[in-house]
Amino acid sequence: MAAITASMVAELRGKTDAPMMECKKALTEADGDMVKAEEILRVKLGSKAGKAAARITAEGAVASTIEGNKGSLVEVNCETDFVTKNDSFLALVKAAADLVAKNNPADVEALGALPYEQDGFGPTLEDVRKGLIGKIGENMSFRRFKYFEGSQLVSYLHGTRIGVVVEFEGDETAAKDVAMHVAAMKPVALSSADVPAELIERERSVANAKAVESGKPADIAAKMVEGSVQKYLKEVALLSQPFVKNDKQTVEQMLKEKNTTVKGFTLYVVGEGIEKKVDDFAAEVAAQVAAAKQG
């Protein structure tokens, strides 16, 4: 059995653009024969879409579509920041937002099954996604979306990385200001009463540990804990946050002044919660160049 070295794995990855573990498995199966290993991968992984599918998509873009009282917010992911500036990728993201607003699909699979053609690919959105993966050579995925209906709606996009939709009644300008505020301050809930219990308990636990360390009497420590929790709730609840355009008043006070009611908001930050893969950048570029030469 031939010894499989890291350089052999890197060389095969450069030729095929396949995941490293798949390259190692193929080399092992081929007993170190590079040509045979490449053939194994071509058969096993097929097109570029198949090769890219195992790679982490932690970059991407958000888009929103508002049509009357119906709307959407979507996040579509890719692997690198370079692709987020690609016109074809951005067209795919916008198309997904339009399709969600128009069709209210049940889930990502249903979204992908909707009719759509782009760049010569189709007849469904999923077919276009797969086609663009092959064309661009990078994995892409529809991560999440939300459909809105019933209330007045406004959206705010901070570039392509942060998207907000606000459901409201009243003044549209005030609602847009709230959407910008949400993008900047990232509240976790509309009001203190809406903050998830697990977040409150986590904050209470931290505050309690600090109170114990302080050595204060039990009654004073209890007040310290409660004070910390209440401070936290004011900081993370939208309505009690100082308004970004005028920190002398809260968001709630600004809305009351404008005779406007916010019913809810949705905030998407690209890649939030996705564990990003850390690679040797120089090696990654070299591999991509090698793959391009193999063409």
C-alpha positions in Angstrom: 0.0 0.0 0.0 1.5 3.3 -1.1 1.8 6.1 1.5 -0.6 8.9 0.9 1.1 12.2 1.5 -0.4 15.7 2.1 1.2 16.9 -1.1 -0.5 14.2 -3.1 -3.9 15.1 -1.6 -3.3 18.8 -2.4 -2.3 17.9 -6.0 -5.4 15.9 -6.6 -7.6 18.5 -5.0 -6.0 21.1 -7.4 -6.8 18.9 -10.4 -10.4 18.0 -9.4 -11.6 20.7 -7.0 -12.9 17.9 -4.8 -13.0 18.0 -0.9 -9.8 17.0 0.7 -11.2 13.9 2.5 -12.6 12.7 -0.8 -9.2 13.1 -2.4 -7.6 11.1 0.3 -10.1 8.3 0.0 -9.7 8.2 -3.8 -5.9 8.1 -3.5 -6.1 5.3 -0.9 -8.5 3.3 -3.2 -6.2 3.9 -6.2 -3.1 2.9 -4.1 -1.5 6.3 -4.8 -2.1 6.3 -8.6 -2.9 9.9 -9.3 -4.5 9.3 -12.7 -6.7 6.4 -11.3 -7.6 8.5 -8.3 -8.7 11.4 -10.5 -10.9 8.9 -12.5 -12.5 7.6 -9.3 -13.4 11.2 -8.3 -14.8 12.1 -11.7 -17.1 9.1 -11.5 -18.0 9.5 -7.9 -18.5 13.2 -7.8 -19.7 14.0 -11.3 -20.1 17.6 -12.2 -18.6 20.6 -10.4 -22.0 21.0 -8.6 -21.4 17.6 -7.0 -17.8 18.4 -6.1 -18.7 21.7 -4.5 -21.7 20.5 -2.6 -19.7 19.4 0.5 -18.1 22.8 1.0 -19.2 25.3 3.6 -21.3 28.3 2.4 -20.8 31.0 5.0 -20.7 34.0 2.7 -23.6 35.2 0.6 -26.3 37.9 0.2 -29.7 38.9 1.4 -32.5 40.3 -0.7 -36.1 41.5 -0.1 -39.1 42.1 -2.2 -42.1 44.2 -1.1 -45.3 44.2 -3.3 -48.1 45.9 -1.5 -48.9 44.0 1.7 -46.9 41.0 0.6 -43.2 40.6 0.9 -40.1 38.5 1.5 -36.7 38.3 3.0 -34.2 35.7 1.8 -30.6 34.7 2.4 -28.6 32.8 -0.2 -25.1 31.6 0.7 -21.9 31.0 -1.2 -18.4 30.1 -0.3 -16.4 33.3 -0.8 -16.9 37.1 -0.8 -15.8 37.2 -4.4 -19.0 35.5 -5.6 -21.2 37.9 -3.6 -20.2 40.5 -6.2 -21.0 38.2 -9.2 -24.0 39.5 -11.2 -25.4 36.0 -11.9 -25.3 35.2 -8.2 -27.0 38.4 -7.2 -29.6 37.9 -9.9 -30.3 34.4 -8.4 -30.7 36.0 -4.9 -33.1 38.6 -6.1 -35.1 36.0 -8.1 -35.5 33.9 -4.9 -36.9 37.0 -3.1 -39.3 37.7 -5.9 -40.5 34.1 -6.0 -41.0 33.9 -2.2 -43.1 37.1 -2.3 -45.2 35.9 -5.1 -45.7 32.2 -4.2 -45.2 31.8 -0.5 -43.4 28.4 -0.8 -43.6 26.0 2.2 -39.9 25.4 2.5 -36.5 25.6 0.7 -37.3 22.6 -1.4 -40.6 24.1 -2.6 -38.8 27.3 -3.4 -36.3 25.5 -5.5 -39.1 23.7 -7.5 -40.6 27.1 -8.7 -40.3 27.9 -12.4 -37.3 30.2 -13.2 -34.7 30.5 -16.0 -31.4 32.4 -16.0 -28.1 32.2 -17.8 -29.4 29.4 -20.0 -30.3 27.3 -17.0 -33.7 26.1 -15.9 -36.6 25.4 -15.9 -36.6 25.7 -12.0 -34.8 27.9 -9.5 -33.0 24.8 -8.2 -31.8 24.0 -11.8 -30.4 27.5 -12.1 -28.7 27.1 -8.7 -27.0 23.9 -9.9 -26.1 25.4 -13.2 -24.5 28.4 -11.6 -22.5 26.2 -9.3 -21.1 24.5 -12.4 -20.5 27.8 -14.2 -18.9 29.7 -11.3 -17.3 26.6 -9.6 -18.5 27.4 -6.1 -21.2 26.0 -3.9 -24.4 28.0 -3.3 -27.4 27.3 -1.1 -30.8 28.8 -0.3 -30.4 29.1 3.5 -33.6 30.7 4.8 -36.5 32.9 3.8 -39.6 34.5 5.3 -42.9 35.4 3.7 -44.9 38.4 4.9 -48.5 39.3 4.4 -51.2 41.4 6.0 -49.5 44.4 7.5 -47.8 47.4 6.0 -44.2 46.4 5.1 -40.9 48.2 4.6 -37.4 46.7 4.1 -33.9 48.0 4.5 -30.8 46.4 3.1 -27.4 47.4 4.4 -25.3 46.4 1.3 -26.1 42.8 0.6 -25.1 41.4 4.1 -27.8 42.7 6.4 -31.5 42.7 5.6 -34.5 43.9 7.7 -38.2 43.7 7.1 -40.5 45.7 9.5 -44.3 45.0 9.8 -46.1 48.1 10.9 -49.1 50.4 10.9 -48.8 54.2 10.4 -46.0 56.3 9.0 -43.8 54.7 6.4 -40.8 57.0 7.0 -40.9 56.2 10.7 -41.0 52.5 9.9 -38.0 52.8 7.5 -36.1 54.5 10.3 -36.9 51.6 12.5 -35.6 49.2 9.9 -32.3 51.1 9.7 -32.2 51.1 13.5 -32.6 47.3 13.6 -29.8 46.8 11.1 -27.5 49.0 13.2 -28.4 47.9 16.8 -29.5 44.3 16.1 -32.2 43.9 18.8 -33.2 40.3 19.6 -36.9 41.0 20.3 -39.6 43.7 19.8 -40.2 44.3 23.6 -38.7 43.1 26.9 -41.6 40.6 27.2 -40.6 39.0 23.9 -36.9 38.3 24.8 -36.4 34.5 24.7 -36.3 32.9 28.2 -33.0 31.1 27.5 -31.3 34.5 26.8 -32.7 36.0 30.0 -31.5 32.9 32.0 -28.1 33.1 30.5 -27.8 36.8 31.5 -29.1 36.0 34.9 -26.5 33.3 35.4 -23.7 35.7 34.5 -25.0 38.4 36.7 -25.4 36.0 39.6 -21.8 34.8 39.2 -20.6 38.4 39.3 -22.8 39.1 42.4 -21.3 36.1 44.2 -17.8 37.3 43.4 -18.6 40.7 44.8 -19.1 39.3 48.3 -22.2 41.5 48.9 -24.9 40.3 51.3 -27.6 38.1 49.8 -30.3 40.8 49.6 -28.0 43.3 47.9 -26.6 40.6 45.6 -30.2 39.7 44.5 -30.9 43.3 43.7 -27.7 43.5 41.7 -28.8 40.5 39.7 -32.2 41.9 39.0 -30.8 45.2 38.0 -28.4 43.6 35.6 -31.2 41.6 34.0 -33.4 44.6 33.6 -30.6 46.6 32.0 -30.0 43.7 29.6 -33.6 43.6 28.6 -33.6 47.4 27.8 -30.5 47.0 25.7 -31.8 44.1 23.5 -35.5 45.0 23.1 -36.2 47.2 20.1 -38.8 49.4 21.7 -36.7 50.3 24.7 -33.4 51.0 22.8 -32.3 54.6 22.3 -33.3 55.6 18.8 -30.2 55.8 16.5 -31.2 59.1 15.0 -32.0 60.7 18.4 -30.6 58.9 21.4 -32.6 61.3 23.7 -35.7 59.2 23.0 -36.4 55.5 22.8 -37.7 53.8 19.6 -41.1 53.5 21.4 -41.2 57.2 22.1 -40.3 58.0 18.5 -43.0 55.7 17.2 -45.6 57.2 19.5 -44.7 60.7 18.3 -45.2 59.5 14.7 -48.5 57.7 15.6 -46.9 54.5 14.3 -47.0 50.9 15.6 -44.4 48.2 14.8 -45.9 44.8 14.9 -42.7 42.9 14.3 -39.4 42.8 12.6 -37.1 40.2 10.9 -33.3 40.6 10.8 -31.0 38.5 8.6 -27.2 38.8 8.8 -25.4 36.8 6.2 -23.6 33.7 7.6 -24.9 34.3 11.2 -24.5 31.1 13.1 -22.6 29.3 10.4 -19.2 27.9 11.3 -16.7 29.3 8.8 -13.9 27.0 7.5 -10.4 28.4 8.0 -8.0 27.5 5.2 -4.5 28.4 4.1 -5.5 31.1 1.7 -2.4 30.8 -0.5 -2.9 27.1 -0.9 -6.5 27.6 -1.7 -5.7 30.1 -4.5 -3.0 27.7 -5.8 -5.6 24.9 -5.9 -8.1 27.0 -7.7 -5.5 28.1 -10.3 -4.5 24.5 -10.8 -8.1 23.5 -11.2 -8.6 26.2 -13.8 -5.6 25.0 -15.8 -7.1 21.5 -15.8 -10.2 23.2 -17.2 
